[in-house]
């Protein structure tokens, strides 16, 4: 361990920061965040002696101890440095985002030189096959025009669980603290949920099962298309013979998305074709994207991002345009986006090796590519008014500038992208698209936990359990009451998030009078769920929405899972009494609303804050965490004494469970750490198992906590670590039981 002390000046203040070089630059940024409230992605750190920008550990090592911290969103960061020539404010806004990392002048010069050499070489190796290039692109024009058919759009919309996806979209925003999103934000979130739903509802076909007995089949070649198949664009039909009954099964490769909405199966061509129809059906500006090296996906224009966004329905991955070059290892050449209003060469969005791509663009010259695409685009726009043409041309210019910026950006450098996940493994390997077996992952940004509802739900069970004791209910009868509450939560979850109402249904063990008697003790739980109770004229007791339905949608899964655990714990309580009302039966004073940073995370479903959201439906996953990783939690308010914590195993892959770890606290924002607890050879016996630990080194007040996971259960079989949930508990007046 090597510790350096830096003096960091920010505005009118100077901070002393002790930096452990083994922790890495991200931890240093998080320490600065603790001191200045400037998130790491908005920090600009420069050496005071030489104005060198600090972007990694090597930069820190080369500098003296005096640094200056600037927020990139501040006026100071926007001022031109030294005597550099400035552009107009309009041009600046159009060309660079505040957070965009652009390559250095030296790197840019090298890239331009390589591009010039590649273009020069292309003149000698490129063919003169304009017709061949056009033949690859033109057939897709008629295909994308099918997406504009109102009948096809309506058929597609009817298959979508609209209310469910709207709820998931709004909950995803609520988890980021956005309970009142704009229409643009809602539309963006809904598009992502549409992508995830499509991935779950569409089937990938390697070899279709036998139509007769359902057993595996083997490819037998191609057959002639039937008129009923040709009707939906299936000019190619693959034949497969059953390995058991020898029956031949046909696999028509349909091109009409109307038929694909019905069959819901295929390979990447069918997936992208059908998904793009769904995008158009919900009003998104969409394109079908053709990769000449044999893949197809979708682009949609995101008003929230102000740009075109990549979406691959086969992989359920979005906004990762380097997936194919960096993750799959594809050697791209031409990537063409086809829409109703034109065709676009978007190859530069999908590569950071443009000079290498140029060397593979040998069908025809670059000027011919431009000429062919321009000609087709003019045909697509021939019926547009002059006003529409002007708007489209303006958008074309903006996108050309964006593509050039993308080519020079280095923002994606820390992102790890996966190999192809869809399709048979041997098929992926044969296509050289296997890459790594990891999901899309990256070094984290600081994320805020919007989990106050979790703490409120945990606290609310105190009133209920105390009422059980006060009324001398046995543990078994208390379990039956909790089962009534659970059944009500399940009923509520099944209903539209906008109109949730369900009755509290007594059973043979817990009668109506007892439910009414216990009702006041339910109030805190109902409040935590943004619900209220109502008694109708027939004496039926119901619960219904009491406020923002999104708050209820966010909280219901937490309540359901908490009830499951409480029912299990209470059923094991032999002598239920006032003395039983202690931790962990009651989980009070849970720490919430902090900021989280981790050594890495899986996108989009394994992000760091998923460890603190109170549900089993999510998890934090670190793609390189098997041999060591960390996650830090910064308090939102005063110092706290950590007295206990809980870890839950995730939904699958027990080999990724944490086995060895250290828990540390810091009272100076992460500059120094104090060991609070240490565990070795811990084993989770089942999935979703919650294990509770009392902190061994109590009495230390902290404003930040860190889990250093040292090893997983089976480090030889996986590179990843995953945790279902982490709950932190601060000191309180309640008596804690000794657990270990």
Residue pairs with C-beta under 8 A, 6 or more apart in sequence:
1 20
1 21
1 22
2 20
2 21
2 22
3 18
3 19
3 20
3 21
4 18
4 19
4 21
4 60
4 65
5 16
5 17
5 18
5 19
5 65
6 16
6 17
6 19
6 60
6 65
6 66
6 67
7 14
7 15
7 16
7 17
7 65
7 66
7 67
8 14
8 15
8 16
8 17
8 32
8 35
8 45
8 67
8 68
8 69
9 15
9 48
9 66
9 67
9 68
9 69
10 32
10 35
10 36
10 38
10 68
10 69
10 70
15 32
15 35
15 36
16 671
17 28
17 31
17 32
17 35
17 671
18 671
18 672
19 27
19 28
19 31
19 60
19 671
20 27
21 57
21 60
21 61
24 57
24 599
25 54
25 55
25 56
25 57
25 60
26 40
26 443
26 444
26 597
26 599
27 597
27 632
27 670
28 60
29 40
29 43
29 45
30 40
30 446
30 597
30 632
30 634
30 670
31 669
31 670
31 671
32 38
32 40
32 43
32 45
32 69
33 39
33 40
33 43
33 446
33 595
33 597
33 634
34 634
34 669
34 670
34 703
34 704
35 669
36 69
38 69
38 71
39 445
39 446
40 445
40 446
40 597
41 99
41 445
41 446
42 71
42 72
42 73
42 98
42 99
43 69
43 70
43 71
43 72
44 53
44 69
44 70
44 71
44 72
44 77
45 53
45 54
45 67
45 68
45 69
45 70
46 52
46 53
46 54
46 67
46 68
46 70
47 54
47 63
47 64
47 66
47 67
47 68
48 64
48 66
48 67
48 68
49 63
49 64
49 66
50 63
51 81
52 59
52 62
52 63
53 59
54 60
54 63
54 67
55 101
70 76
70 77
71 77
72 98
72 99
73 98
77 98
78 98
80 86
86 92
87 95
94 398
94 401
95 401
95 405
96 102
96 405
99 411
100 405
100 409
100 411
101 409
101 410
101 411
101 413
102 405
102 408
102 409
102 410
103 111
103 408
103 409
103 410
108 408
111 354
111 355
111 407
111 408
114 355
115 354
115 355
115 358
117 355
118 354
118 355
118 356
118 358
118 359
119 358
119 366
121 359
122 358
122 359
122 361
122 362
122 365
122 366
123 365
125 359
125 362
126 361
126 362
126 363
126 364
126 365
127 362
127 363
127 364
128 364
128 365
128 368
129 363
129 364
130 364
130 368
130 371
130 372
132 363
132 364
133 334
133 363
133 364
133 368
133 369
133 372
134 372
134 376
136 290
136 292
136 334
137 290
137 336
137 338
137 343
137 372
137 373
137 376
138 376
140 288
140 290
140 338
140 343
141 338
141 343
141 376
141 380
143 255
143 273
143 288
143 338
144 276
144 287
144 288
144 338
144 339
144 340
145 340
146 152
146 256
146 257
146 258
146 277
147 153
147 257
147 276
147 277
147 280
147 281
147 286
147 340
148 280
148 340
149 258
151 258
152 257
152 258
152 261
152 277
152 281
153 277
153 280
153 281
154 281
155 258
155 261
156 257
156 261
156 277
156 278
156 281
157 281
157 282
159 261
160 194
160 197
160 278
160 282
161 197
163 496
163 497
163 498
165 190
165 193
165 194
165 197
166 190
166 497
167 497
167 550
167 553
168 193
168 196
169 186
169 189
169 190
169 192
169 193
170 181
170 186
170 189
170 497
170 550
170 553
171 550
171 553
171 554
172 189
172 192
172 193
173 179
173 181
173 185
173 186
173 189
173 550
174 450
174 550
174 551
174 553
174 554
175 450
175 554
175 609
175 613
176 448
176 450
177 448
177 450
178 185
179 548
179 550
179 551
181 189
184 303
184 304
185 304
187 284
187 303
187 304
188 302
188 303
188 304
188 305
190 282
191 279
191 282
191 284
191 300
191 302
191 311
192 318
192 604
194 278
194 279
194 282
195 275
195 311
195 313
195 316
195 318
196 316
198 271
198 274
198 275
198 278
198 313
198 316
199 313
199 314
199 315
199 316
201 264
202 264
202 265
202 266
202 271
202 274
202 275
202 313
203 264
203 265
203 266
204 265
204 266
204 267
204 271
204 314
204 422
204 423
205 251
205 265
205 266
205 267
206 423
206 424
206 427
207 216
207 217
207 218
207 219
207 240
208 217
208 240
208 249
208 251
208 265
209 215
209 216
209 217
209 249
210 216
210 217
210 240
210 242
210 244
210 245
210 247
210 249
211 247
211 249
211 250
212 242
212 245
212 247
212 249
213 242
213 244
213 245
213 247
215 242
215 243
215 244
215 245
216 242
216 243
216 244
217 240
217 241
217 242
217 243
217 249
218 240
218 241
218 243
219 238
219 239
219 240
220 239
220 240
220 241
220 248
221 238
221 239
222 236
222 237
222 238
222 239
223 237
223 238
223 239
223 250
224 237
225 234
225 235
225 236
225 237
225 252
226 237
226 252
229 237
229 250
229 252
229 254
231 256
232 252
232 254
232 255
232 256
232 258
232 259
233 254
233 255
233 256
233 259
234 252
234 253
234 254
234 255
234 259
235 253
235 255
236 252
236 253
237 250
237 251
237 252
237 253
238 250
238 251
238 253
239 248
239 249
239 250
239 251
240 248
240 249
240 250
240 251
241 247
241 248
241 249
242 248
242 249
253 266
253 269
253 270
254 260
254 263
254 266
254 270
255 269
255 273
257 273
257 274
257 276
257 277
260 266
260 270
260 273
260 274
260 277
261 274
261 277
264 274
266 274
267 423
268 295
268 296
268 297
268 314
268 422
269 296
271 296
271 313
271 314
271 422
272 288
272 289
272 296
272 297
272 298
272 312
272 313
272 314
273 288
273 296
274 313
275 298
275 311
275 313
276 286
276 287
276 288
276 298
279 286
279 298
279 300
279 311
280 286
284 300
284 301
285 300
285 301
285 339
286 298
286 299
286 300
286 301
286 339
287 298
287 299
287 300
287 308
287 337
287 338
287 339
287 344
288 296
288 298
288 337
288 338
288 339
289 296
289 297
289 298
289 299
289 310
289 335
289 336
289 337
289 338
289 346
290 296
290 334
290 335
290 336
290 337
290 338
291 297
291 324
291 330
291 332
291 334
291 335
291 350
292 333
292 334
292 335
292 336
293 330
293 331
293 332
293 333
294 431
295 324
295 330
297 310
297 311
297 312
297 313
297 314
298 310
298 311
298 312
298 313
299 308
299 309
299 310
299 311
299 337
299 346
300 308
300 309
300 311
301 307
301 308
301 309
302 308
302 309
305 319
307 402
308 337
308 346
308 349
308 399
308 402
309 318
309 319
310 318
310 319
310 320
310 321
310 323
310 349
310 350
311 317
311 318
311 319
312 318
312 320
312 323
314 421
314 422
315 323
315 418
315 420
315 421
315 422
317 323
317 418
317 440
318 604
320 327
320 415
320 417
320 440
321 349
321 350
321 406
322 350
322 351
322 352
322 412
322 415
322 417
323 417
323 418
323 440
324 330
324 332
324 350
325 332
325 350
325 351
325 352
325 353
326 352
326 412
326 415
326 417
327 417
327 418
327 419
327 420
327 435
327 436
327 440
328 419
328 420
328 433
328 434
328 435
329 419
329 432
329 433
329 434
329 435
330 432
330 433
331 356
331 360
332 347
332 350
332 351
332 357
332 360
333 347
333 357
333 360
333 361
333 362
334 345
334 347
334 361
334 363
334 369
335 345
335 346
335 347
335 349
335 350
336 343
336 344
336 345
336 346
336 347
336 373
337 343
337 344
337 346
338 344
339 380
340 380
341 377
341 380
341 381
341 384
341 392
342 373
342 376
342 377
342 380
342 381
342 392
342 396
343 373
343 376
343 377
343 380
344 373
344 377
344 396
344 399
345 369
345 370
345 373
346 399
346 403
347 357
348 354
348 403
348 404
348 406
348 407
349 403
349 406
351 357
351 407
352 407
352 412
354 407
358 366
361 369
364 372
381 388
381 389
381 392
384 392
414 442
414 443
415 440
415 441
415 442
416 436
416 438
416 440
416 441
416 442
416 600
416 623
416 624
417 435
417 440
418 435
418 436
418 437
418 438
418 439
418 440
419 428
419 433
419 434
419 435
419 436
419 437
420 428
420 431
420 433
420 434
420 435
425 434
428 434
438 602
438 623
438 719
438 720
439 602
439 603
439 605
439 606
439 621
439 623
440 602
440 603
440 604
441 600
441 601
441 602
441 603
441 606
441 622
441 623
441 624
442 600
442 601
442 603
443 599
443 600
444 596
444 597
444 598
444 599
444 600
444 601
444 607
444 608
445 597
446 595
446 596
446 597
447 595
447 596
447 597
447 607
447 608
447 609
448 593
448 594
448 595
448 596
448 609
449 592
449 593
449 594
449 595
449 596
449 609
449 612
449 613
449 633
450 593
450 609
451 592
451 593
451 609
451 612
451 613
451 614
452 592
452 593
453 528
453 551
453 554
453 555
453 558
453 614
454 558
454 590
454 592
454 612
454 613
454 614
455 590
455 591
455 592
456 524
456 527
456 528
457 525
457 528
457 529
457 555
457 558
457 559
457 562
457 614
458 562
458 587
458 588
458 590
459 524
459 528
459 588
459 590
460 524
460 525
460 527
460 528
461 525
461 562
461 566
461 586
461 587
462 524
462 581
462 586
462 588
463 521
463 522
463 523
463 524
463 525
464 481
464 482
464 518
464 521
464 522
464 525
465 478
465 570
465 581
465 585
465 586
466 521
466 581
467 518
467 520
467 521
468 477
468 478
468 481
468 576
469 576
469 577
469 578
469 580
469 581
471 517
471 518
473 481
473 576
474 576
475 570
475 571
475 573
475 574
475 576
476 571
477 509
477 510
478 570
478 576
479 567
479 570
479 571
480 507
480 509
480 510
481 510
481 514
481 515
481 518
482 563
482 566
482 567
482 570
483 507
483 567
484 504
484 505
484 506
484 507
484 510
484 515
485 504
485 522
485 525
485 563
486 560
486 563
486 564
486 567
487 505
488 502
488 503
488 504
488 505
488 543
489 556
489 559
489 560
489 563
490 560
491 502
491 503
492 500
492 501
492 502
492 531
492 543
492 552
492 556
493 556
493 557
493 560
495 501
495 502
497 549
497 550
497 552
497 553
498 549
499 545
500 531
500 544
500 545
500 549
500 552
501 542
501 543
501 544
501 545
502 542
502 543
502 544
503 540
503 541
503 542
503 543
504 515
504 533
504 541
504 542
504 543
506 512
506 514
506 515
512 539
512 541
515 541
516 541
519 533
519 541
522 533
523 533
525 559
526 532
526 533
526 543
526 546
527 546
528 555
528 559
529 552
529 555
529 556
529 559
530 545
530 546
530 547
530 548
530 549
530 551
530 552
530 555
531 543
531 544
531 545
531 546
531 552
532 543
532 544
532 545
532 546
533 541
533 542
533 543
534 541
534 542
534 543
534 544
535 541
535 542
536 542
545 552
557 614
557 615
557 617
558 613
558 614
558 615
561 614
561 615
561 616
562 614
565 690
566 585
569 584
569 585
570 576
570 585
573 580
573 585
581 734
582 734
582 735
582 736
582 737
583 644
583 692
583 729
583 734
583 736
583 737
584 644
584 646
584 692
584 737
584 739
586 734
587 646
587 727
587 729
588 729
588 732
588 734
589 729
589 730
589 731
589 732
589 734
590 727
590 728
590 729
590 730
591 633
591 635
591 640
591 642
591 728
591 729
591 730
592 612
593 636
594 612
594 633
594 634
594 635
594 636
595 633
595 634
595 636
596 608
596 609
596 611
596 612
596 631
596 632
596 633
596 634
597 608
597 631
597 632
597 634
598 608
598 620
598 622
598 629
598 630
598 631
598 632
599 622
599 624
599 625
599 629
599 630
599 631
600 622
600 623
600 624
600 625
600 629
601 607
601 608
601 620
601 621
601 622
602 621
602 622
602 623
605 618
605 619
605 621
606 618
606 619
606 620
606 621
606 622
606 722
607 620
608 620
608 631
609 620
610 618
610 619
610 620
611 619
611 620
611 631
611 723
611 724
611 725
611 726
612 633
612 725
612 726
612 727
613 725
614 725
614 727
615 725
616 648
616 651
616 688
616 724
616 725
619 650
619 651
619 722
619 723
619 724
619 725
620 631
620 722
620 723
620 726
621 650
621 656
621 720
621 721
621 722
622 629
622 631
622 709
622 720
622 721
622 722
623 719
623 720
624 719
624 720
625 709
625 712
625 719
625 720
625 721
626 656
626 711
626 712
626 715
626 718
626 719
626 720
626 721
627 710
627 711
627 715
628 708
628 709
628 710
628 711
629 708
629 709
629 721
630 706
630 707
630 708
630 709
631 706
631 707
631 709
631 723
631 726
632 670
632 704
632 705
632 706
632 707
633 704
633 705
633 706
633 726
633 728
634 669
634 670
634 703
634 704
635 702
635 703
635 704
638 703
639 667
639 701
639 702
639 703
640 701
640 702
640 703
640 730
640 731
641 698
641 699
641 700
641 701
641 702
641 730
641 731
642 663
642 665
642 676
642 695
642 700
642 702
642 705
642 728
642 729
642 730
642 731
643 694
643 695
643 698
643 729
643 730
643 731
643 732
643 736
644 692
644 693
644 694
644 695
644 729
644 736
644 739
645 663
645 677
645 692
645 693
645 695
645 726
645 727
645 728
645 729
646 690
646 691
646 692
646 693
646 725
646 726
646 727
646 729
647 658
647 690
647 691
647 693
647 723
647 724
647 725
647 726
648 688
648 689
648 690
648 691
648 723
648 724
648 725
648 726
649 657
649 684
649 686
649 687
649 688
649 689
649 723
649 724
650 656
650 657
650 687
650 688
650 722
650 723
650 724
651 687
651 688
651 724
652 687
653 718
653 720
653 722
654 684
654 687
654 713
654 714
655 712
655 713
655 714
655 717
655 718
656 712
656 713
656 718
656 720
656 721
656 722
657 683
657 684
657 712
657 713
657 722
658 682
658 709
658 711
658 712
658 713
658 721
658 723
659 680
659 681
659 682
659 683
659 711
659 712
659 713
660 679
660 680
660 681
660 682
660 709
660 710
660 711
661 678
661 679
661 682
661 707
661 708
661 709
661 710
662 675
662 677
662 678
662 679
662 707
662 708
662 710
663 675
663 676
663 677
663 678
663 695
663 705
663 706
663 707
663 708
664 673
664 674
664 675
664 676
664 705
664 706
664 707
664 708
665 673
665 674
665 676
665 700
665 701
665 702
665 704
665 705
665 706
666 672
666 673
666 674
666 702
666 703
666 704
666 705
666 706
667 674
667 700
667 701
667 702
667 703
668 703
669 703
669 704
670 704
670 706
673 706
674 697
674 700
674 702
675 697
676 695
676 696
676 697
676 698
676 700
676 702
676 705
677 693
677 695
677 696
677 697
678 696
679 693
682 691
683 713
684 691
684 713
688 724
690 725
692 739
693 739
693 740
694 736
694 738
694 739
694 740
698 731
705 728
707 726
709 721
709 723
712 718
712 720
712 721
